[in-house]
Amino acid sequence: MTERVTATEAAIDLIEKLKDKHGPLMFHQSGGCCDGSSPMCYPDGEFLTGDSDKLLGEIGGSPFYISEAQYEYWKHTQLIIDVVDGRGGMFSLEGPEGKRFLTRSRVFTEEERQELNQ
């Protein structure tokens, strides 16, 4: 089954490390304000989602949300959450680890789009 959001092995490893430290997590894809377009990682429930946020799926067993406006820009792509060295969003949990989550993407195939629209 096609997923709208996935994560690399490196991202899953970091998610597990963060869950060991902080408990259950959640993600929200930033709209580009203060922290660029970084996916932000929070303790589950710390970031309040609203009617304009869409649950895109799960990565590492953690819910991944995106604002409806951002979703409209990215709905034709699969988001692939990766991790790289460096400092990310100042409110995201991975910062002290010297890592940051990064969103990569790829365009869905026509077959995948049809599957997702069913």
TIVO-2410 file (N, C-alpha, C; in nm, 3 decimals):
# residues 118
REC num residu      c1      c2      c3 atome chaine
REC   1      M   0.083  -0.118   0.000     N      A
REC   1      M   0.000   0.000   0.000    CA      A
REC   1      M   0.088   0.125   0.000     C      A
REC   2      T   0.050   0.222  -0.078     N      A
REC   2      T   0.125   0.347  -0.089    CA      A
REC   2      T   0.101   0.433   0.034     C      A
REC   3      E   0.209   0.487   0.087     N      A
REC   3      E   0.199   0.575   0.204    CA      A
REC   3      E   0.233   0.717   0.162     C      A
REC   4      R   0.167   0.813   0.222     N      A
REC   4      R   0.193   0.954   0.191    CA      A
REC   4      R   0.321   1.004   0.259     C      A
REC   5      V   0.361   0.939   0.369     N      A
REC   5      V   0.483   0.977   0.439    CA      A
REC   5      V   0.555   0.851   0.483     C      A
REC   6      T   0.686   0.849   0.462     N      A
REC   6      T   0.771   0.738   0.504    CA      A
REC   6      T   0.896   0.799   0.570     C      A
REC   7      A   0.983   0.713   0.621     N      A
REC   7      A   1.106   0.759   0.683    CA      A
REC   7      A   1.219   0.665   0.648     C      A
REC   8      T   1.338   0.721   0.638     N      A
REC   8      T   1.457   0.641   0.612    CA      A
REC   8      T   1.494   0.564   0.738     C      A
REC   9      E   1.581   0.467   0.722     N      A
REC   9      E   1.627   0.389   0.837    CA      A
REC   9      E   1.696   0.479   0.939     C      A
REC  10      A   1.775   0.575   0.891     N      A
REC  10      A   1.844   0.668   0.982    CA      A
REC  10      A   1.743   0.750   1.062     C      A
REC  11      A   1.636   0.793   0.998     N      A
REC  11      A   1.532   0.870   1.068    CA      A
REC  11      A   1.461   0.783   1.171     C      A
REC  12      I   1.432   0.660   1.135     N      A
REC  12      I   1.366   0.568   1.229    CA      A
REC  12      I   1.456   0.544   1.350     C      A
REC  13      D   1.585   0.527   1.327     N      A
REC  13      D   1.679   0.507   1.439    CA      A
REC  13      D   1.677   0.627   1.533     C      A
REC  14      L   1.677   0.748   1.478     N      A
REC  14      L   1.673   0.867   1.562    CA      A
REC  14      L   1.539   0.879   1.634     C      A
REC  15      I   1.431   0.846   1.567     N      A
REC  15      I   1.298   0.849   1.631    CA      A
REC  15      I   1.297   0.756   1.752     C      A
REC  16      E   1.353   0.637   1.737     N      A
REC  16      E   1.357   0.541   1.849    CA      A
REC  16      E   1.440   0.597   1.965     C      A
REC  17      K   1.551   0.660   1.934     N      A
REC  17      K   1.636   0.720   2.038    CA      A
REC  17      K   1.560   0.831   2.110     C      A
REC  18      L   1.489   0.914   2.034     N      A
REC  18      L   1.412   1.022   2.095    CA      A
REC  18      L   1.295   0.971   2.177     C      A
REC  19      K   1.231   0.863   2.132     N      A
REC  19      K   1.122   0.803   2.209    CA      A
REC  19      K   1.173   0.748   2.342     C      A
REC  20      D   1.293   0.691   2.342     N      A
REC  20      D   1.351   0.641   2.467    CA      A
REC  20      D   1.372   0.755   2.567     C      A
REC  21      K   1.408   0.873   2.518     N      A
REC  21      K   1.433   0.989   2.604    CA      A
REC  21      K   1.306   1.064   2.643     C      A
REC  22      H   1.212   1.077   2.548     N      A
REC  22      H   1.100   1.169   2.566    CA      A
REC  22      H   0.963   1.102   2.568     C      A
REC  23      G   0.956   0.972   2.543     N      A
REC  23      G   0.827   0.905   2.536    CA      A
REC  23      G   0.766   0.920   2.396     C      A
REC  24      P   0.635   0.898   2.384     N      A
REC  24      P   0.570   0.904   2.253    CA      A
REC  24      P   0.592   1.041   2.186     C      A
REC  25      L   0.605   1.036   2.056     N      A
REC  25      L   0.634   1.156   1.976    CA      A
REC  25      L   0.524   1.186   1.876     C      A
REC  26      M   0.531   1.305   1.821     N      A
REC  26      M   0.446   1.344   1.709    CA      A
REC  26      M   0.529   1.435   1.619     C      A
REC  27      F   0.489   1.444   1.492     N      A
REC  27      F   0.557   1.530   1.396    CA      A
REC  27      F   0.457   1.624   1.332     C      A
REC  28      H   0.507   1.742   1.296     N      A
REC  28      H   0.426   1.837   1.219    CA      A
REC  28      H   0.517   1.897   1.112     C      A
REC  29      Q   0.471   1.890   0.988     N      A
REC  29      Q   0.548   1.948   0.878    CA      A
REC  29      Q   0.529   2.098   0.879     C      A
REC  30      S   0.638   2.169   0.903     N      A
REC  30      S   0.634   2.314   0.911    CA      A
REC  30      S   0.595   2.375   0.777     C      A
REC  31      G   0.532   2.489   0.785     N      A
REC  31      G   0.491   2.562   0.666    CA      A
REC  31      G   0.595   2.660   0.617     C      A
REC  32      G   0.712   2.663   0.677     N      A
REC  32      G   0.817   2.748   0.627    CA      A
REC  32      G   0.838   2.877   0.703     C      A
REC  33      C   0.772   2.898   0.812     N      A
REC  33      C   0.786   3.023   0.888    CA      A
REC  33      C   0.925   3.030   0.952     C      A
REC  34      C   0.932   3.004   1.078     N      A
REC  34      C   1.057   3.023   1.153    CA      A
REC  34      C   1.162   2.917   1.122     C      A
REC  35      D   1.121   2.798   1.091     N      A
REC  35      D   1.216   2.688   1.077    CA      A
REC  35      D   1.220   2.632   0.935     C      A
REC  36      G   1.198   2.715   0.837     N      A
REC  36      G   1.201   2.667   0.700    CA      A
REC  36      G   1.090   2.567   0.676     C      A
REC  37      S   1.119   2.462   0.607     N      A
REC  37      S   1.018   2.359   0.581    CA      A
REC  37      S   1.056   2.229   0.649     C      A
REC  38      S   1.116   2.239   0.766     N      A
REC  38      S   1.160   2.122   0.841    CA      A
REC  38      S   1.042   2.051   0.906     C      A
REC  39      P   1.047   1.918   0.908     N      A
REC  39      P   0.949   1.847   0.990    CA      A
REC  39      P   0.989   1.865   1.136     C      A
REC  40      M   0.895   1.904   1.218     N      A
REC  40      M   0.922   1.932   1.359    CA      A
REC  40      M   0.877   1.814   1.443     C      A
REC  41      C   0.960   1.774   1.539     N      A
REC  41      C   0.933   1.661   1.627    CA      A
REC  41      C   0.908   1.712   1.769     C      A
REC  42      Y   0.796   1.667   1.827     N      A
REC  42      Y   0.755   1.711   1.960    CA      A
REC  42      Y   0.715   1.590   2.044     C      A
REC  43      P   0.714   1.605   2.178     N      A
REC  43      P   0.648   1.503   2.259    CA      A
REC  43      P   0.502   1.497   2.215     C      A
REC  44      D   0.447   1.379   2.209     N      A
REC  44      D   0.309   1.363   2.160    CA      A
REC  44      D   0.214   1.451   2.240     C      A
REC  45      G   0.135   1.531   2.169     N      A
REC  45      G   0.037   1.618   2.231    CA      A
REC  45      G   0.088   1.757   2.264     C      A
REC  46      E   0.220   1.780   2.255     N      A
REC  46      E   0.274   1.912   2.290    CA      A
REC  46      E   0.239   2.017   2.184     C      A
REC  47      F   0.234   1.977   2.059     N      A
REC  47      F   0.193   2.068   1.952    CA      A
REC  47      F   0.044   2.047   1.930     C      A
REC  48      L  -0.033   2.152   1.947     N      A
REC  48      L  -0.178   2.140   1.933    CA      A
REC  48      L  -0.217   2.149   1.786     C      A
REC  49      T  -0.274   2.042   1.736     N      A
REC  49      T  -0.322   2.043   1.598    CA      A
REC  49      T  -0.464   2.098   1.596     C      A
REC  50      G  -0.503   2.147   1.480     N      A
REC  50      G  -0.636   2.205   1.467    CA      A
REC  50      G  -0.708   2.151   1.344     C      A
REC  51      D  -0.820   2.212   1.315     N      A
REC  51      D  -0.902   2.169   1.200    CA      A
REC  51      D  -0.828   2.182   1.068     C      A
REC  52      S  -0.728   2.271   1.062     N      A
REC  52      S  -0.655   2.290   0.938    CA      A
REC  52      S  -0.532   2.200   0.926     C      A
REC  53      D  -0.514   2.106   1.020     N      A
REC  53      D  -0.404   2.010   1.014    CA      A
REC  53      D  -0.457   1.875   0.971     C      A
REC  54      K  -0.380   1.809   0.887     N      A
REC  54      K  -0.418   1.680   0.831    CA      A
REC  54      K  -0.321   1.573   0.880     C      A
REC  55      L  -0.374   1.461   0.930     N      A
REC  55      L  -0.290   1.347   0.967    CA      A
REC  55      L  -0.249   1.278   0.837     C      A
REC  56      L  -0.120   1.286   0.804     N      A
REC  56      L  -0.071   1.231   0.679    CA      A
REC  56      L  -0.039   1.082   0.691     C      A
REC  57      G  -0.002   1.039   0.810     N      A
REC  57      G   0.035   0.899   0.833    CA      A
REC  57      G   0.118   0.889   0.960     C      A
REC  58      E   0.200   0.785   0.966     N      A
REC  58      E   0.287   0.763   1.081    CA      A
REC  58      E   0.427   0.730   1.033     C      A
REC  59      I   0.526   0.773   1.111     N      A
REC  59      I   0.664   0.731   1.089    CA      A
REC  59      I   0.718   0.684   1.223     C      A
REC  60      G   0.778   0.569   1.225     N      A
REC  60      G   0.830   0.515   1.350    CA      A
REC  60      G   0.724   0.501   1.458     C      A
REC  61      G   0.599   0.478   1.417     N      A
REC  61      G   0.490   0.466   1.513    CA      A
REC  61      G   0.441   0.599   1.568     C      A
REC  62      S   0.487   0.709   1.512     N      A
REC  62      S   0.450   0.843   1.559    CA      A
REC  62      S   0.366   0.913   1.454     C      A
REC  63      P   0.256   0.979   1.494     N      A
REC  63      P   0.172   1.048   1.397    CA      A
REC  63      P   0.246   1.165   1.331     C      A
REC  64      F   0.216   1.185   1.203     N      A
REC  64      F   0.280   1.290   1.124    CA      A
REC  64      F   0.170   1.376   1.063     C      A
REC  65      Y   0.167   1.503   1.104     N      A
REC  65      Y   0.065   1.598   1.059    CA      A
REC  65      Y   0.125   1.700   0.963     C      A
REC  66      I   0.039   1.757   0.881     N      A
REC  66      I   0.077   1.863   0.790    CA      A
REC  66      I  -0.040   1.959   0.780     C      A
REC  67      S  -0.011   2.087   0.767     N      A
REC  67      S  -0.121   2.183   0.754    CA      A
REC  67      S  -0.189   2.161   0.619     C      A
REC  68      E  -0.317   2.190   0.616     N      A
REC  68      E  -0.395   2.172   0.492    CA      A
REC  68      E  -0.334   2.251   0.377     C      A
REC  69      A  -0.287   2.374   0.405     N      A
REC  69      A  -0.226   2.457   0.300    CA      A
REC  69      A  -0.098   2.391   0.246     C      A
REC  70      Q  -0.013   2.340   0.336     N      A
REC  70      Q   0.108   2.270   0.291    CA      A
REC  70      Q   0.072   2.144   0.213     C      A
REC  71      Y  -0.029   2.073   0.261     N      A
REC  71      Y  -0.072   1.950   0.195    CA      A
REC  71      Y  -0.110   1.979   0.049     C      A
REC  72      E  -0.177   2.089   0.025     N      A
REC  72      E  -0.217   2.124  -0.113    CA      A
REC  72      E  -0.095   2.139  -0.204     C      A
REC  73      Y   0.016   2.190  -0.150     N      A
REC  73      Y   0.139   2.202  -0.229    CA      A
REC  73      Y   0.205   2.067  -0.254     C      A
REC  74      W   0.195   1.976  -0.157     N      A
REC  74      W   0.274   1.852  -0.161    CA      A
REC  74      W   0.191   1.727  -0.185     C      A
REC  75      K   0.062   1.738  -0.210     N      A
REC  75      K  -0.024   1.620  -0.217    CA      A
REC  75      K   0.011   1.525  -0.331     C      A
REC  76      H   0.083   1.571  -0.430     N      A
REC  76      H   0.122   1.486  -0.543    CA      A
REC  76      H   0.254   1.412  -0.516     C      A
REC  77      T   0.309   1.431  -0.396     N      A
REC  77      T   0.438   1.369  -0.363    CA      A
REC  77      T   0.430   1.285  -0.236     C      A
REC  78      Q   0.520   1.189  -0.230     N      A
REC  78      Q   0.540   1.114  -0.107    CA      A
REC  78      Q   0.649   1.187  -0.029     C      A
REC  79      L   0.622   1.217   0.097     N      A
REC  79      L   0.723   1.279   0.182    CA      A
REC  79      L   0.810   1.169   0.242     C      A
REC  80      I   0.940   1.187   0.232     N      A
REC  80      I   1.037   1.090   0.284    CA      A
REC  80      I   1.119   1.164   0.389     C      A
REC  81      I   1.099   1.128   0.514     N      A
REC  81      I   1.167   1.197   0.624    CA      A
REC  81      I   1.302   1.131   0.646     C      A
REC  82      D   1.405   1.214   0.639     N      A
REC  82      D   1.543   1.168   0.654    CA      A
REC  82      D   1.605   1.245   0.770     C      A
REC  83      V   1.728   1.215   0.803     N      A
REC  83      V   1.800   1.286   0.908    CA      A
REC  83      V   1.941   1.316   0.857     C      A
REC  84      V   1.990   1.435   0.889     N      A
REC  84      V   2.125   1.476   0.851    CA      A
REC  84      V   2.190   1.542   0.972     C      A
REC  85      D   2.321   1.555   0.966     N      A
REC  85      D   2.394   1.627   1.071    CA      A
REC  85      D   2.360   1.775   1.063     C      A
REC  86      G   2.356   1.839   1.178     N      A
REC  86      G   2.332   1.983   1.182    CA      A
REC  86      G   2.221   2.018   1.279     C      A
REC  87      R   2.195   2.146   1.290     N      A
REC  87      R   2.092   2.197   1.379    CA      A
REC  87      R   1.966   2.226   1.300     C      A
REC  88      G   1.855   2.176   1.349     N      A
REC  88      G   1.727   2.199   1.282    CA      A
REC  88      G   1.646   2.304   1.354     C      A
REC  89      G   1.516   2.285   1.355     N      A
REC  89      G   1.427   2.379   1.421    CA      A
REC  89      G   1.455   2.387   1.569     C      A
REC  90      M   1.454   2.507   1.620     N      A
REC  90      M   1.492   2.526   1.760    CA      A
REC  90      M   1.395   2.463   1.859     C      A
REC  91      F   1.274   2.429   1.817     N      A
REC  91      F   1.178   2.367   1.907    CA      A
REC  91      F   1.167   2.216   1.884     C      A
REC  92      S   1.236   2.164   1.786     N      A
REC  92      S   1.227   2.023   1.753    CA      A
REC  92      S   1.322   1.941   1.840     C      A
REC  93      L   1.276   1.825   1.886     N      A
REC  93      L   1.349   1.746   1.985    CA      A
REC  93      L   1.486   1.695   1.941     C      A
REC  94      E   1.511   1.684   1.812     N      A
REC  94      E   1.637   1.626   1.768    CA      A
REC  94      E   1.755   1.723   1.776     C      A
REC  95      G   1.730   1.852   1.795     N      A
REC  95      G   1.836   1.953   1.796    CA      A
REC  95      G   1.953   1.920   1.886     C      A
REC  96      P   1.930   1.886   2.013     N      A
REC  96      P   2.042   1.856   2.102    CA      A
REC  96      P   2.124   1.734   2.060     C      A
REC  97      E   2.071   1.653   1.970     N      A
REC  97      E   2.143   1.535   1.924    CA      A
REC  97      E   2.245   1.569   1.814     C      A
REC  98      G   2.246   1.696   1.770     N      A
REC  98      G   2.335   1.736   1.661    CA      A
REC  98      G   2.286   1.687   1.526     C      A
REC  99      K   2.157   1.657   1.519     N      A
REC  99      K   2.093   1.606   1.396    CA      A
REC  99      K   1.972   1.693   1.366     C      A
REC 100      R   1.923   1.681   1.243     N      A
REC 100      R   1.797   1.747   1.211    CA      A
REC 100      R   1.721   1.661   1.111     C      A
REC 101      F   1.590   1.659   1.129     N      A
REC 101      F   1.506   1.590   1.033    CA      A
REC 101      F   1.496   1.675   0.908     C      A
REC 102      L   1.485   1.610   0.794     N      A
REC 102      L   1.480   1.676   0.665    CA      A
REC 102      L   1.375   1.608   0.580     C      A
REC 103      T   1.295   1.685   0.510     N      A
REC 103      T   1.193   1.628   0.422    CA      A
REC 103      T   1.246   1.621   0.280     C      A
REC 104      R   1.243   1.501   0.227     N      A
REC 104      R   1.271   1.478   0.085    CA      A
REC 104      R   1.138   1.436   0.024     C      A
REC 105      S   1.128   1.435  -0.106     N      A
REC 105      S   1.001   1.395  -0.166    CA      A
REC 105      S   1.024   1.332  -0.302     C      A
REC 106      R   0.923   1.259  -0.346     N      A
REC 106      R   0.921   1.206  -0.481    CA      A
REC 106      R   0.777   1.212  -0.530     C      A
REC 107      V   0.761   1.232  -0.659     N      A
REC 107      V   0.628   1.242  -0.718    CA      A
REC 107      V   0.566   1.103  -0.726     C      A
REC 108      F   0.440   1.092  -0.686     N      A
REC 108      F   0.368   0.965  -0.696    CA      A
REC 108      F   0.353   0.926  -0.843     C      A
REC 109      T   0.356   0.795  -0.868     N      A
REC 109      T   0.325   0.745  -1.001    CA      A
REC 109      T   0.174   0.757  -1.022     C      A
REC 110      E   0.131   0.744  -1.145     N      A
REC 110      E  -0.013   0.749  -1.174    CA      A
REC 110      E  -0.087   0.638  -1.099     C      A
REC 111      E  -0.030   0.518  -1.094     N      A
REC 111      E  -0.091   0.407  -1.021    CA      A
REC 111      E  -0.105   0.440  -0.873     C      A
REC 112      E  -0.001   0.497  -0.815     N      A
REC 112      E  -0.005   0.533  -0.673    CA      A
REC 112      E  -0.112   0.640  -0.648     C      A
REC 113      R  -0.121   0.738  -0.735     N      A
REC 113      R  -0.224   0.843  -0.720    CA      A
REC 113      R  -0.364   0.783  -0.722     C      A
REC 114      Q  -0.386   0.691  -0.813     N      A
REC 114      Q  -0.518   0.627  -0.821    CA      A
REC 114      Q  -0.547   0.549  -0.693     C      A
REC 115      E  -0.446   0.477  -0.643     N      A
REC 115      E  -0.464   0.401  -0.517    CA      A
REC 115      E  -0.499   0.493  -0.402     C      A
REC 116      L  -0.428   0.607  -0.391     N      A
REC 116      L  -0.450   0.700  -0.282    CA      A
REC 116      L  -0.587   0.768  -0.291     C      A
REC 117      N  -0.641   0.782  -0.410     N      A
REC 117      N  -0.768   0.851  -0.428    CA      A
REC 117      N  -0.889   0.759  -0.413     C      A
REC 118      Q  -0.867   0.631  -0.386     N      A
REC 118      Q  -0.978   0.537  -0.371    CA      A
REC 118      Q  -1.045   0.553  -0.238     C      A
***
